[in-house]
Amino acid sequence: MTAVLLAVVVVLLIALTVVVVPRLRQRTHGQSEGVEITATRILFPFLAHALSSRALEAALRLARAENATLVPVFLARVPLQLPLDTPLPRQCALAIPMHEAIEQRAAAFGVLVDARIERGRTPRHALRQTIAHERFDRIIIAAATADGPGFGADDAAWLLEHTTGEIIVLRPGQDDQIAVPSPKRSPFRPRRRSRQPRERTGSGGAG
């Protein structure tokens, strides 16, 4: 009887090894290739024509150090005379190459990207919408230069009052903006691609 029980235990152990080990290897491989979204998320909102190279590099370095997902959010402005959910094809056409520029730099850092497009009546309104609907651990913004677009001191103060978690504000240089590539897709494909930027309320018609 003892021999029979021992044989059953051995058979069960072999079966467990056959089933569990390949799954563990597959899971480990998926994590090393960046297939799974990481738990830590760093929010990186930016405006049209105000994508700071220094702020982006700081966000990517932090994301790499913490094995975090970078969440770049293009803040699209919707004029007051239009409904908030009005499709904005021109702004989306600008957002996509800006997101692709971010993805290409993120690929060099080995950082996963989960791009977004958020809309609002003003940049702050779009920022409010973003922090209301996105999960994140830290937020990094680029301050406005003296004669250029970006987030002002009042925006940084508003963030401190209305959001939790770490807030990092970087002051870019005068010539610190990333040159946005043309909307035509580049033949270069990063090793670790993100999904297309997701717009919470849809895209496509006037604006």
Order of alpha helices (4+ residues) and beta strands (2+ residues): alpha-beta-alpha-beta-alpha-beta-alpha-beta-alpha-beta-beta
